[in-house]
Amino acid sequence: MDAILIHGLGRTPLAFSVLAARLWKSNFRPLFFGYSVTFERMEGCVHRLERFIKRRVGGREYIIIGHSLGTVITRTTVPRLTHKPLACFLLTPPAQACKAARHFAPRRWVKLLGGEMAQLLADQRFMESIPPLDVPAKIYAGTAGPRGRYSPFREESNDSVLAVKETILPNIPHETFPVLHTFIMNSKPITQDIVNIARSYAVVKS
């Protein structure tokens, strides 16, 4: 089975190296979809992902694993596909215009380097316009972020970038792990859970 891996804002496909190696050992074929927030717009990126899936996957069974902004790209793309993934796995998805995005989006360097996609993360109307996923999905959120008097999250559970409550989407199962936003894809328990769920859907479909 193919596994399409879509990295987050400011990262590259290399961020998925550990996860990809574990998936390979579990008989999944990792396929890396890379993009540039500096030079691409959301709509162009979504169309390119559609073409990538048609070209690299064809008619085979596959799953999509997205991280952070990669989950937004995933959620925007999947409803448009004719050949759907068996399931989508969303690692720390911004489900709304989160506090961090709204804080950083107006800054000049973010506008310059983050392009349109970074601005969309702070746009509540855009985030609400993303259609619901029409395939099975699961959300993984982190809880290892700082809490307390000096934390911007105060006592809220968070992954250092998103509060747990900012990762919740209606009707999608949600599970938390003691990991940070940037490194959630390296969690061995999360990888094993993804593998188990993907295999269960493959068995049911066959």
FIKOLZA-1660 file (N, C-alpha, C; in steps of 0.1 Angstrom, whole numbers, plus 5000, padded with zeros to 4 digits):
% residues 206
   i   px   py   pz ch aa at
   1 5008 4988 5000  A  M  N
   1 5000 5000 5000  A  M CA
   1 5009 5012 5000  A  M  C
   2 5005 5023 4992  A  D  N
   2 5012 5035 4992  A  D CA
   2 5008 5044 5004  A  D  C
   3 5017 5052 5008  A  A  N
   3 5014 5062 5019  A  A CA
   3 5020 5075 5014  A  A  C
   4 5011 5085 5011  A  I  N
   4 5015 5098 5007  A  I CA
   4 5018 5107 5019  A  I  C
   5 5030 5113 5020  A  L  N
   5 5034 5120 5032  A  L CA
   5 5035 5135 5028  A  L  C
   6 5028 5144 5036  A  I  N
   6 5027 5158 5032  A  I CA
   6 5032 5166 5044  A  I  C
   7 5043 5172 5043  A  H  N
   7 5049 5179 5055  A  H CA
   7 5042 5192 5058  A  H  C
   8 5047 5198 5069  A  G  N
   8 5041 5211 5074  A  G CA
   8 5048 5223 5070  A  G  C
   9 5043 5234 5075  A  L  N
   9 5049 5248 5072  A  L CA
   9 5063 5249 5076  A  L  C
  10 5072 5253 5067  A  G  N
  10 5086 5255 5071  A  G CA
  10 5094 5242 5071  A  G  C
  11 5088 5231 5068  A  R  N
  11 5095 5218 5068  A  R CA
  11 5097 5214 5053  A  R  C
  12 5104 5202 5052  A  T  N
  12 5106 5196 5039  A  T CA
  12 5102 5181 5040  A  T  C
  13 5102 5174 5029  A  P  N
  13 5099 5159 5030  A  P CA
  13 5108 5152 5039  A  P  C
  14 5120 5157 5042  A  L  N
  14 5130 5151 5051  A  L CA
  14 5124 5149 5065  A  L  C
  15 5115 5158 5069  A  A  N
  15 5109 5157 5082  A  A CA
  15 5102 5144 5084  A  A  C
  16 5098 5137 5073  A  F  N
  16 5092 5124 5075  A  F CA
  16 5101 5112 5073  A  F  C
  17 5114 5114 5074  A  S  N
  17 5124 5103 5072  A  S CA
  17 5122 5092 5082  A  S  C
  18 5120 5095 5095  A  V  N
  18 5118 5084 5105  A  V CA
  18 5105 5076 5102  A  V  C
  19 5095 5084 5100  A  L  N
  19 5082 5078 5098  A  L CA
  19 5082 5069 5085  A  L  C
  20 5088 5075 5074  A  A  N
  20 5089 5067 5062  A  A CA
  20 5096 5054 5063  A  A  C
  21 5107 5054 5071  A  A  N
  21 5115 5042 5073  A  A CA
  21 5107 5032 5081  A  A  C
  22 5099 5036 5090  A  R  N
  22 5090 5027 5098  A  R CA
  22 5079 5021 5089  A  R  C
  23 5073 5030 5081  A  L  N
  23 5063 5026 5072  A  L CA
  23 5068 5015 5062  A  L  C
  24 5080 5018 5057  A  W  N
  24 5087 5008 5047  A  W CA
  24 5088 4995 5053  A  W  C
  25 5092 4994 5066  A  K  N
  25 5094 4981 5073  A  K CA
  25 5081 4974 5075  A  K  C
  26 5070 4982 5074  A  S  N
  26 5057 4976 5076  A  S CA
  26 5050 4974 5063  A  S  C
  27 5058 4974 5052  A  N  N
  27 5053 4971 5038  A  N CA
  27 5044 4981 5032  A  N  C
  28 5046 4994 5036  A  F  N
  28 5040 5005 5030  A  F CA
  28 5051 5012 5021  A  F  C
  29 5046 5018 5010  A  R  N
  29 5056 5025 5001  A  R CA
  29 5054 5040 5003  A  R  C
  30 5063 5046 5010  A  P  N
  30 5061 5061 5013  A  P CA
  30 5064 5069 5000  A  P  C
  31 5055 5078 4997  A  L  N
  31 5056 5088 4986  A  L CA
  31 5056 5102 4992  A  L  C
  32 5067 5109 4990  A  F  N
  32 5068 5123 4995  A  F CA
  32 5063 5133 4986  A  F  C
  33 5053 5141 4991  A  F  N
  33 5048 5153 4983  A  F CA
  33 5054 5165 4990  A  F  C
  34 5062 5172 4982  A  G  N
  34 5068 5185 4987  A  G CA
  34 5062 5197 4981  A  G  C
  35 5063 5208 4988  A  Y  N
  35 5057 5221 4983  A  Y CA
  35 5065 5232 4989  A  Y  C
  36 5063 5244 4984  A  S  N
  36 5070 5256 4989  A  S CA
  36 5059 5267 4992  A  S  C
  37 5058 5270 5005  A  V  N
  37 5048 5281 5008  A  V CA
  37 5053 5294 5003  A  V  C
  38 5066 5296 5000  A  T  N
  38 5071 5309 4996  A  T CA
  38 5067 5311 4981  A  T  C
  39 5067 5301 4973  A  F  N
  39 5064 5302 4959  A  F CA
  39 5051 5296 4953  A  F  C
  40 5044 5290 4962  A  E  N
  40 5031 5284 4957  A  E CA
  40 5019 5290 4964  A  E  C
  41 5008 5289 4957  A  R  N
  41 4995 5293 4963  A  R CA
  41 4987 5280 4966  A  R  C
  42 4978 5281 4975  A  M  N
  42 4970 5269 4979  A  M CA
  42 4964 5262 4967  A  M  C
  43 4957 5269 4959  A  E  N
  43 4950 5262 4948  A  E CA
  43 4959 5255 4938  A  E  C
  44 4970 5261 4935  A  G  N
  44 4980 5255 4927  A  G CA
  44 4986 5242 4933  A  G  C
  45 4988 5243 4946  A  C  N
  45 4994 5232 4953  A  C CA
  45 4984 5220 4954  A  C  C
  46 4971 5223 4956  A  V  N
  46 4961 5213 4956  A  V CA
  46 4960 5206 4942  A  V  C
  47 4960 5214 4931  A  H  N
  47 4959 5208 4918  A  H CA
  47 4972 5199 4916  A  H  C
  48 4983 5204 4920  A  R  N
  48 4995 5196 4918  A  R CA
  48 4995 5183 4926  A  R  C
  49 4989 5183 4938  A  L  N
  49 4987 5171 4946  A  L CA
  49 4978 5161 4939  A  L  C
  50 4967 5166 4933  A  E  N
  50 4958 5158 4925  A  E CA
  50 4966 5150 4914  A  E  C
  51 4974 5158 4907  A  R  N
  51 4981 5152 4896  A  R CA
  51 4992 5142 4901  A  R  C
  52 4998 5145 4913  A  F  N
  52 5008 5136 4919  A  F CA
  52 5001 5123 4922  A  F  C
  53 4989 5123 4928  A  I  N
  53 4983 5111 4932  A  I CA
  53 4979 5102 4919  A  I  C
  54 4974 5109 4909  A  K  N
  54 4971 5102 4897  A  K CA
  54 4983 5095 4891  A  K  C
  55 4994 5103 4891  A  R  N
  55 5006 5098 4884  A  R CA
  55 5014 5087 4892  A  R  C
  56 5015 5089 4905  A  R  N
  56 5023 5081 4914  A  R CA
  56 5015 5069 4920  A  R  C
  57 5002 5071 4922  A  V  N
  57 4994 5060 4928  A  V CA
  57 4986 5052 4918  A  V  C
  58 4981 5059 4908  A  G  N
  58 4973 5052 4898  A  G CA
  58 4960 5047 4905  A  G  C
  59 4958 5034 4903  A  G  N
  59 4946 5028 4909  A  G CA
  59 4948 5020 4922  A  G  C
  60 4961 5021 4927  A  R  N
  60 4964 5013 4939  A  R CA
  60 4958 5019 4951  A  R  C
  61 4957 5011 4962  A  E  N
  61 4952 5015 4975  A  E CA
  61 4963 5024 4981  A  E  C
  62 4958 5035 4988  A  Y  N
  62 4968 5043 4994  A  Y CA
  62 4962 5051 5006  A  Y  C
  63 4970 5056 5015  A  I  N
  63 4966 5065 5026  A  I CA
  63 4973 5078 5024  A  I  C
  64 4968 5088 5031  A  I  N
  64 4975 5101 5032  A  I CA
  64 4978 5104 5047  A  I  C
  65 4991 5108 5049  A  I  N
  65 4995 5113 5063  A  I CA
  65 5000 5127 5061  A  I  C
  66 4993 5137 5067  A  G  N
  66 4997 5151 5067  A  G CA
  66 5000 5156 5080  A  G  C
  67 5009 5166 5080  A  H  N
  67 5014 5172 5093  A  H CA
  67 5011 5187 5092  A  H  C
  68 5004 5192 5102  A  S  N
  68 5001 5207 5103  A  S CA
  68 4995 5213 5090  A  S  C
  69 5002 5222 5083  A  L  N
  69 4997 5227 5071  A  L CA
  69 4994 5216 5061  A  L  C
  70 5002 5206 5061  A  G  N
  70 4999 5194 5052  A  G CA
  70 4986 5188 5054  A  G  C
  71 4980 5189 5066  A  T  N
  71 4966 5184 5068  A  T CA
  71 4956 5193 5062  A  T  C
  72 4959 5206 5061  A  V  N
  72 4950 5216 5054  A  V CA
  72 4950 5213 5040  A  V  C
  73 4962 5211 5034  A  I  N
  73 4963 5207 5020  A  I CA
  73 4955 5194 5017  A  I  C
  74 4957 5184 5026  A  T  N
  74 4950 5172 5025  A  T CA
  74 4935 5173 5025  A  T  C
  75 4930 5181 5035  A  R  N
  75 4915 5183 5037  A  R CA
  75 4909 5190 5025  A  R  C
  76 4917 5199 5019  A  T  N
  76 4912 5207 5007  A  T CA
  76 4912 5198 4995  A  T  C
  77 4921 5189 4994  A  T  N
  77 4923 5181 4981  A  T CA
  77 4914 5168 4981  A  T  C
  78 4913 5161 4992  A  V  N
  78 4906 5148 4992  A  V CA
  78 4892 5148 4987  A  V  C
  79 4883 5158 4991  A  P  N
  79 4870 5158 4985  A  P CA
  79 4869 5160 4970  A  P  C
  80 4880 5165 4964  A  R  N
  80 4880 5166 4949  A  R CA
  80 4884 5154 4942  A  R  C
  81 4890 5144 4949  A  L  N
  81 4895 5133 4942  A  L CA
  81 4885 5123 4938  A  L  C
  82 4887 5116 4927  A  T  N
  82 4878 5105 4922  A  T CA
  82 4883 5092 4928  A  T  C
  83 4896 5090 4929  A  H  N
  83 4902 5078 4935  A  H CA
  83 4906 5082 4949  A  H  C
  84 4898 5079 4959  A  K  N
  84 4900 5083 4973  A  K CA
  84 4910 5075 4980  A  K  C
  85 4917 5080 4990  A  P  N
  85 4925 5072 4999  A  P CA
  85 4916 5064 5008  A  P  C
  86 4922 5052 5013  A  L  N
  86 4915 5044 5022  A  L CA
  86 4912 5052 5035  A  L  C
  87 4922 5060 5039  A  A  N
  87 4920 5068 5051  A  A CA
  87 4930 5080 5051  A  A  C
  88 4927 5090 5059  A  C  N
  88 4937 5101 5061  A  C CA
  88 4940 5102 5076  A  C  C
  89 4953 5105 5078  A  F  N
  89 4958 5106 5092  A  F CA
  89 4964 5120 5094  A  F  C
  90 4958 5128 5103  A  L  N
  90 4961 5142 5104  A  L CA
  90 4969 5144 5117  A  L  C
  91 4982 5148 5115  A  L  N
  91 4991 5150 5126  A  L CA
  91 4990 5165 5130  A  L  C
  92 4986 5168 5142  A  T  N
  92 4984 5182 5147  A  T CA
  92 4978 5191 5136  A  T  C
  93 4966 5188 5132  A  P  N
  93 4959 5197 5122  A  P CA
  93 4954 5210 5128  A  P  C
  94 4957 5221 5122  A  P  N
  94 4950 5234 5126  A  P CA
  94 4936 5233 5121  A  P  C
  95 4926 5231 5130  A  A  N
  95 4913 5230 5126  A  A CA
  95 4905 5243 5124  A  A  C
  96 4912 5254 5129  A  Q  N
  96 4906 5267 5128  A  Q CA
  96 4918 5277 5126  A  Q  C
  97 4915 5290 5125  A  A  N
  97 4925 5300 5124  A  A CA
  97 4931 5301 5139  A  A  C
  98 4942 5293 5141  A  C  N
  98 4947 5291 5154  A  C CA
  98 4954 5304 5159  A  C  C
  99 4956 5305 5172  A  K  N
  99 4962 5316 5179  A  K CA
  99 4976 5319 5173  A  K  C
 100 4984 5309 5171  A  A  N
 100 4997 5311 5166  A  A CA
 100 4997 5317 5152  A  A  C
 101 4989 5312 5143  A  A  N
 101 4988 5317 5130  A  A CA
 101 4983 5332 5130  A  A  C
 102 4974 5335 5138  A  R  N
 102 4969 5349 5138  A  R CA
 102 4979 5358 5144  A  R  C
 103 4987 5353 5153  A  H  N
 103 4998 5361 5159  A  H CA
 103 5009 5365 5149  A  H  C
 104 5013 5355 5141  A  F  N
 104 5025 5356 5132  A  F CA
 104 5021 5361 5118  A  F  C
 105 5009 5358 5113  A  A  N
 105 5006 5361 5100  A  A CA
 105 5008 5376 5096  A  A  C
 106 5005 5386 5104  A  P  N
 106 5007 5400 5100  A  P CA
 106 5022 5404 5099  A  P  C
 107 5031 5396 5104  A  R  N
 107 5045 5401 5104  A  R CA
 107 5051 5400 5089  A  R  C
 108 5059 5410 5086  A  R  N
 108 5064 5411 5073  A  R CA
 108 5072 5399 5068  A  R  C
 109 5080 5394 5077  A  W  N
 109 5088 5382 5073  A  W CA
 109 5080 5370 5070  A  W  C
 110 5068 5368 5077  A  V  N
 110 5059 5357 5075  A  V CA
 110 5052 5359 5062  A  V  C
 111 5048 5371 5059  A  K  N
 111 5042 5374 5046  A  K CA
 111 5051 5371 5034  A  K  C
 112 5064 5374 5036  A  L  N
 112 5074 5373 5026  A  L CA
 112 5077 5358 5024  A  L  C
 113 5080 5351 5035  A  L  N
 113 5085 5337 5034  A  L CA
 113 5073 5327 5034  A  L  C
 114 5062 5330 5041  A  G  N
 114 5051 5321 5042  A  G CA
 114 5041 5322 5031  A  G  C
 115 5041 5332 5023  A  G  N
 115 5032 5334 5012  A  G CA
 115 5018 5333 5015  A  G  C
 116 5010 5330 5005  A  E  N
 116 4995 5329 5007  A  E CA
 116 4991 5319 5017  A  E  C
 117 4998 5307 5017  A  M  N
 117 4993 5296 5025  A  M CA
 117 4994 5299 5040  A  M  C
 118 5005 5306 5044  A  A  N
 118 5006 5310 5058  A  A CA
 118 4995 5320 5062  A  A  C
 119 4992 5328 5053  A  Q  N
 119 4981 5338 5056  A  Q CA
 119 4967 5331 5057  A  Q  C
 120 4965 5321 5049  A  L  N
 120 4953 5313 5050  A  L CA
 120 4951 5306 5063  A  L  C
 121 4962 5302 5069  A  L  N
 121 4961 5296 5082  A  L CA
 121 4955 5305 5093  A  L  C
 122 4956 5318 5090  A  A  N
 122 4950 5328 5100  A  A CA
 122 4937 5333 5096  A  A  C
 123 4932 5328 5085  A  D  N
 123 4919 5333 5079  A  D CA
 123 4908 5323 5083  A  D  C
 124 4899 5327 5093  A  Q  N
 124 4889 5318 5098  A  Q CA
 124 4879 5315 5087  A  Q  C
 125 4876 5324 5078  A  R  N
 125 4866 5321 5067  A  R CA
 125 4871 5310 5058  A  R  C
 126 4884 5311 5055  A  F  N
 126 4890 5300 5047  A  F CA
 126 4890 5287 5054  A  F  C
 127 4894 5287 5067  A  M  N
 127 4894 5274 5074  A  M CA
 127 4880 5268 5076  A  M  C
 128 4870 5276 5077  A  E  N
 128 4856 5271 5078  A  E CA
 128 4851 5267 5064  A  E  C
 129 4857 5271 5053  A  S  N
 129 4852 5268 5040  A  S CA
 129 4857 5254 5035  A  S  C
 130 4867 5249 5042  A  I  N
 130 4873 5236 5038  A  I CA
 130 4862 5225 5040  A  I  C
 131 4858 5218 5030  A  P  N
 131 4848 5208 5031  A  P CA
 131 4852 5196 5040  A  P  C
 132 4842 5189 5047  A  P  N
 132 4846 5178 5055  A  P CA
 132 4852 5167 5047  A  P  C
 133 4861 5159 5053  A  L  N
 133 4866 5147 5046  A  L CA
 133 4855 5137 5044  A  L  C
 134 4856 5131 5032  A  D  N
 134 4846 5121 5029  A  D CA
 134 4852 5107 5029  A  D  C
 135 4863 5105 5037  A  V  N
 135 4869 5092 5039  A  V CA
 135 4872 5090 5053  A  V  C
 136 4874 5078 5058  A  P  N
 136 4878 5076 5072  A  P CA
 136 4891 5085 5076  A  P  C
 137 4891 5090 5088  A  A  N
 137 4903 5098 5092  A  A CA
 137 4905 5097 5107  A  A  C
 138 4917 5101 5111  A  K  N
 138 4920 5101 5125  A  K CA
 138 4929 5113 5128  A  K  C
 139 4927 5120 5139  A  I  N
 139 4936 5131 5143  A  I CA
 139 4945 5127 5155  A  I  C
 140 4957 5131 5154  A  Y  N
 140 4967 5129 5164  A  Y CA
 140 4972 5143 5169  A  Y  C
 141 4971 5146 5182  A  A  N
 141 4975 5158 5187  A  A CA
 141 4985 5156 5198  A  A  C
 142 4994 5166 5200  A  G  N
 142 5004 5165 5210  A  G CA
 142 5001 5173 5223  A  G  C
 143 5006 5168 5234  A  T  N
 143 5004 5175 5247  A  T CA
 143 5017 5178 5255  A  T  C
 144 5028 5178 5248  A  A  N
 144 5041 5180 5255  A  A CA
 144 5045 5195 5255  A  A  C
 145 5037 5204 5251  A  G  N
 145 5040 5218 5251  A  G CA
 145 5040 5224 5265  A  G  C
 146 5046 5235 5267  A  P  N
 146 5047 5241 5280  A  P CA
 146 5034 5246 5285  A  P  C
 147 5032 5244 5298  A  R  N
 147 5020 5249 5305  A  R CA
 147 5024 5257 5317  A  R  C
 148 5016 5265 5322  A  G  N
 148 5019 5273 5334  A  G CA
 148 5019 5288 5332  A  G  C
 149 5024 5295 5342  A  R  N
 149 5023 5309 5343  A  R CA
 149 5029 5316 5331  A  R  C
 150 5041 5310 5326  A  Y  N
 150 5048 5317 5315  A  Y CA
 150 5045 5311 5301  A  Y  C
 151 5036 5302 5300  A  S  N
 151 5032 5296 5287  A  S CA
 151 5021 5305 5281  A  S  C
 152 5022 5307 5268  A  P  N
 152 5011 5314 5261  A  P CA
 152 4998 5307 5262  A  P  C
 153 4999 5294 5265  A  F  N
 153 4987 5285 5265  A  F CA
 153 4982 5284 5280  A  F  C
 154 4989 5290 5289  A  R  N
 154 4986 5289 5303  A  R CA
 154 4984 5275 5307  A  R  C
 155 4973 5270 5312  A  E  N
 155 4971 5256 5316  A  E CA
 155 4965 5247 5306  A  E  C
 156 4963 5252 5293  A  E  N
 156 4957 5244 5283  A  E CA
 156 4967 5234 5278  A  E  C
 157 4962 5222 5275  A  S  N
 157 4971 5212 5268  A  S CA
 157 4974 5217 5254  A  S  C
 158 4987 5215 5251  A  N  N
 158 4992 5220 5238  A  N CA
 158 5004 5212 5233  A  N  C
 159 5008 5215 5221  A  D  N
 159 5020 5208 5215  A  D CA
 159 5031 5218 5213  A  D  C
 160 5030 5230 5218  A  S  N
 160 5040 5241 5217  A  S CA
 160 5036 5250 5206  A  S  C
 161 5027 5246 5197  A  V  N
 161 5022 5255 5186  A  V CA
 161 5007 5256 5186  A  V  C
 162 5001 5245 5188  A  L  N
 162 4986 5244 5188  A  L CA
 162 4981 5239 5201  A  L  C
 163 4970 5245 5206  A  A  N
 163 4963 5240 5217  A  A CA
 163 4955 5228 5212  A  A  C
 164 4954 5218 5221  A  V  N
 164 4947 5206 5217  A  V CA
 164 4933 5209 5212  A  V  C
 165 4926 5218 5218  A  K  N
 165 4913 5222 5213  A  K CA
 165 4913 5228 5199  A  K  C
 166 4924 5233 5194  A  E  N
 166 4925 5239 5181  A  E CA
 166 4927 5228 5170  A  E  C
 167 4929 5215 5174  A  T  N
 167 4931 5204 5165  A  T CA
 167 4918 5196 5163  A  T  C
 168 4908 5199 5169  A  I  N
 168 4896 5191 5169  A  I CA
 168 4887 5194 5157  A  I  C
 169 4883 5184 5150  A  L  N
 169 4874 5185 5138  A  L CA
 169 4861 5177 5141  A  L  C
 170 4850 5181 5137  A  P  N
 170 4837 5174 5139  A  P CA
 170 4838 5160 5133  A  P  C
 171 4833 5150 5140  A  N  N
 171 4831 5136 5136  A  N CA
 171 4844 5129 5132  A  N  C
 172 4856 5134 5136  A  I  N
 172 4868 5127 5133  A  I CA
 172 4874 5122 5147  A  I  C
 173 4877 5109 5148  A  P  N
 173 4883 5105 5161  A  P CA
 173 4896 5112 5164  A  P  C
 174 4899 5114 5176  A  H  N
 174 4909 5123 5181  A  H CA
 174 4917 5116 5192  A  H  C
 175 4930 5116 5192  A  E  N
 175 4938 5110 5202  A  E CA
 175 4950 5119 5205  A  E  C
 176 4954 5120 5218  A  T  N
 176 4965 5128 5222  A  T CA
 176 4977 5119 5226  A  T  C
 177 4989 5125 5224  A  F  N
 177 5001 5118 5227  A  F CA
 177 5011 5128 5233  A  F  C
 178 5020 5124 5242  A  P  N
 178 5029 5134 5249  A  P CA
 178 5041 5137 5240  A  P  C
 179 5038 5144 5229  A  V  N
 179 5048 5148 5219  A  V CA
 179 5047 5163 5215  A  V  C
 180 5057 5168 5209  A  L  N
 180 5057 5182 5205  A  L CA
 180 5052 5183 5190  A  L  C
 181 5047 5195 5186  A  H  N
 181 5042 5197 5173  A  H CA
 181 5052 5193 5162  A  H  C
 182 5064 5198 5164  A  T  N
 182 5075 5196 5153  A  T CA
 182 5079 5182 5151  A  T  C
 183 5078 5174 5162  A  F  N
 183 5083 5160 5161  A  F CA
 183 5073 5149 5162  A  F  C
 184 5060 5153 5161  A  I  N
 184 5050 5143 5163  A  I CA
 184 5051 5131 5153  A  I  C
 185 5056 5134 5141  A  M  N
 185 5057 5123 5131  A  M CA
 185 5067 5112 5134  A  M  C
 186 5075 5115 5144  A  N  N
 186 5086 5105 5149  A  N CA
 186 5081 5096 5160  A  N  C
 187 5068 5098 5164  A  S  N
 187 5063 5090 5174  A  S CA
 187 5060 5075 5170  A  S  C
 188 5067 5066 5176  A  K  N
 188 5065 5052 5172  A  K CA
 188 5051 5047 5175  A  K  C
 189 5045 5050 5186  A  P  N
 189 5031 5046 5189  A  P CA
 189 5021 5051 5178  A  P  C
 190 5023 5063 5174  A  I  N
 190 5014 5069 5164  A  I CA
 190 5016 5062 5150  A  I  C
 191 5028 5059 5147  A  T  N
 191 5031 5051 5134  A  T CA
 191 5024 5038 5135  A  T  C
 192 5026 5031 5146  A  Q  N
 192 5020 5018 5147  A  Q CA
 192 5004 5018 5146  A  Q  C
 193 4999 5029 5152  A  D  N
 193 4984 5030 5152  A  D CA
 193 4980 5033 5137  A  D  C
 194 4987 5041 5130  A  I  N
 194 4984 5043 5116  A  I CA
 194 4984 5031 5108  A  I  C
 195 4995 5023 5110  A  V  N
 195 4997 5010 5103  A  V CA
 195 4985 5001 5106  A  V  C
 196 4982 5000 5118  A  N  N
 196 4971 4990 5122  A  N CA
 196 4957 4995 5116  A  N  C
 197 4955 5007 5117  A  I  N
 197 4942 5012 5111  A  I CA
 197 4941 5011 5096  A  I  C
 198 4952 5014 5089  A  A  N
 198 4953 5013 5075  A  A CA
 198 4951 4998 5070  A  A  C
 199 4957 4990 5077  A  R  N
 199 4956 4975 5074  A  R CA
 199 4942 4971 5076  A  R  C
 200 4935 4975 5086  A  S  N
 200 4922 4971 5089  A  S CA
 200 4912 4976 5078  A  S  C
 201 4914 4988 5073  A  Y  N
 201 4906 4993 5062  A  Y CA
 201 4909 4985 5049  A  Y  C
 202 4921 4981 5047  A  A  N
 202 4925 4973 5035  A  A CA
 202 4918 4960 5035  A  A  C
 203 4918 4953 5047  A  V  N
 203 4912 4940 5049  A  V CA
 203 4897 4941 5046  A  V  C
 204 4890 4951 5052  A  V  N
 204 4876 4953 5050  A  V CA
 204 4873 4955 5035  A  V  C
 205 4881 4963 5028  A  K  N
 205 4878 4966 5014  A  K CA
 205 4880 4954 5005  A  K  C
 206 4889 4945 5009  A  S  N
 206 4892 4933 5001  A  S CA
 206 4881 4923 5004  A  S  C
% end
